Amino acid sequence: MAIEVLKPGLATSVQDAGRPGYYHLGIPLSGALDQQSLVLANLLVGNDEGAAVIESTLLGPELQFDAPALVAVTGADAKIKLNGNEVPRNTSFAVQAGDKLGFDFMKLGARMCIAVAGGIDVPVVLGSRSTYGLGAFGGFNGRKLLAGDKLPVGAPSANARAGRMVDASLLPVLEKEVALRVLPGIYFHRLQEVSVRSFFADTWTVGSEADRIGYRYKNGTPLKFQERTPPFGAGDDPSNIVDAGYPYGSIQVPGGREPIILHRDAVSGGGYAMVGTVISADMDLIAQMQPNHKARFVEVDMAQALEARAERRRRLDRLRTALAA
């Protein structure tokens, strides 16, 4: 079977759990920005939890199915319409040949995962079906989806059934203001003490420059770096360093003005100081932030970061158990 894209929405692509293992070659993780929504969507339709889905941003696509299928939509809060009739989020539902699936603008959250039983069956590139737009490979022809594209779908598992749902207590809460836990980075000492305080005290606003590459935050106090003579190979701006690798989730502040959190399609290195890294347990929160949503940065240490990661794993295990039947 295949799914035809009638309207692509604002930014829609094929994503799975990502392609770790190639960062040293300059190839980032890619994959769904909200990994918990990816897992939930796939489990609802009986897929392997890392199977390829359709990820949409702010406004979902309009899709038409050429054969019966099982679908689930997770992530952001938006009305889901099957042939004009509303169907529930976070629940598996059946579609028939010729059915059209559409979406309203997302009221809360910024990304949805649309899973189909059998998974989106595009070619595997470097171990993943995820789209990497900057590299123009993976996904469907290495790009965002366009009207007229036809996405192949794999064979559903014996575990696929309509009406599977999950208790609301196991779902993430979508909010317009979040706290993002940050582990200070190896260049954190370059900040002046007044900027260390303001970085964690201020409430920052998501800018319009918020996508799969990175999220820019505004309206906080500009950060001041310690005076220094630039080392050989670094630029003249106080925020410059000799080129180094950028971890997933790292925070750079070009010119000290606006923090940028690098996400799953970010470049793997460059010449800006990384003042910290958002812990892995909180990266899904960033994926669901719309422009003008608010964030506060909360300093944590390694022990706290590891405990947060363990708690996230326990939460996912509870989700897997609940959907195993």
Secondary structure as GFF3:
##gff-version 3
##sequence-region A 1 325
A	DSSP	beta_strand	2	7	.	.	.	ID=ss1
A	DSSP	beta_strand	12	15	.	.	.	ID=ss2
A	DSSP	three_ten_helix	23	25	.	.	.	ID=ss3
A	DSSP	alpha_helix	35	44	.	.	.	ID=ss4
A	DSSP	beta_strand	53	57	.	.	.	ID=ss5
A	DSSP	beta_strand	62	65	.	.	.	ID=ss6
A	DSSP	beta_strand	69	77	.	.	.	ID=ss7
A	DSSP	beta_strand	80	82	.	.	.	ID=ss8
A	DSSP	beta_strand	85	87	.	.	.	ID=ss9
A	DSSP	beta_strand	93	95	.	.	.	ID=ss10
A	DSSP	beta_strand	100	103	.	.	.	ID=ss11
A	DSSP	beta_strand	108	116	.	.	.	ID=ss12
A	DSSP	beta_strand	150	152	.	.	.	ID=ss13
A	DSSP	three_ten_helix	168	170	.	.	.	ID=ss14
A	DSSP	beta_strand	177	184	.	.	.	ID=ss15
A	DSSP	three_ten_helix	188	190	.	.	.	ID=ss16
A	DSSP	alpha_helix	193	201	.	.	.	ID=ss17
A	DSSP	beta_strand	204	210	.	.	.	ID=ss18
A	DSSP	beta_strand	214	218	.	.	.	ID=ss19
A	DSSP	beta_strand	240	245	.	.	.	ID=ss20
A	DSSP	beta_strand	250	252	.	.	.	ID=ss21
A	DSSP	three_ten_helix	254	256	.	.	.	ID=ss22
A	DSSP	beta_strand	260	262	.	.	.	ID=ss23
A	DSSP	beta_strand	269	272	.	.	.	ID=ss24
A	DSSP	beta_strand	274	278	.	.	.	ID=ss25
A	DSSP	three_ten_helix	280	282	.	.	.	ID=ss26
A	DSSP	alpha_helix	283	287	.	.	.	ID=ss27
A	DSSP	beta_strand	294	299	.	.	.	ID=ss28
A	DSSP	alpha_helix	302	322	.	.	.	ID=ss29
###
